């Protein structure tokens, strides 16, 4: 396998892993989306202006915890995982012909001219720079998915405790 083929395969592999993380995050979003209406339905007849009994205070606390974990999880999924990530490792002077954000800053003729003048070494440099960028994006998305997964588990536990406590009222 040639260096450029290896770099392109590495790039494709990382892109596939990124899509896989995005799909798993979307699944968490769907499940959380199913929990929210159930939570609202269970909570619609509860009023806690001045909770008097200990069980009422617990229901209020766990309700707030459920809402907090849902909001945190949604933030991580929508803004830190699924949202478009831009490269952070290009200097302000670098203009990659592989990265769409840099391509759209050029006019068509300039882009075509620079693309046609690339040497094999420059092509390899472009590909390897992009592999480096998507690897960092994958690492960031993976870490954020781990956090969102933990939040999801906490959300489920808090939600089940909340449902149990509401049934005790």
GIWOQUI-V756712 format. One record per backbone hydrogen bond with DSSP energy under -0.5 kcal/mol. NH is the residue of the N-H (numbers start at 1). CO is the residue of the C=O. If there is no record, write none. Layout:
NH;CO, NH;CO
//
This chain:
6;2, 7;3, 8;4, 9;5, 10;6, 11;7, 12;8, 13;9, 14;10, 15;11, 16;12, 17;13, 18;14, 19;15, 20;16, 21;17, 22;18, 23;19, 24;20, 25;21, 26;22, 27;23, 28;24, 29;25, 30;26, 31;27, 32;28, 33;29, 34;30, 35;31, 36;32, 37;33, 38;34, 39;35, 40;36, 41;37, 42;38, 43;39, 44;40, 46;43, 57;53, 58;54, 59;55, 60;56, 61;57, 62;58, 63;59, 64;60, 65;61, 66;62, 67;63, 68;64, 69;65, 70;66, 71;67, 72;68, 73;69, 74;70, 75;71, 76;72, 77;73, 78;74, 79;75, 80;75, 80;76, 81;76, 81;77, 82;77, 83;78, 94;91, 100;98, 102;99, 103;99, 104;100, 105;102, 106;103, 111;107, 112;108, 113;109, 114;110, 115;111, 116;112, 117;113, 118;115, 123;119, 124;120, 125;121, 126;122, 127;123, 128;124, 129;125, 130;126, 131;127, 132;128, 133;129, 134;130, 135;131, 136;132, 137;133, 138;134, 139;135, 140;136, 141;137, 142;138, 143;139, 144;140, 145;141, 146;142, 147;143, 148;144, 149;145, 150;146, 151;147, 152;148, 153;149, 154;150, 155;151, 156;152, 157;153, 158;154, 159;155, 160;156, 161;157, 162;158, 163;159, 164;160, 165;161, 166;162, 167;163, 168;164, 169;165, 169;166
//
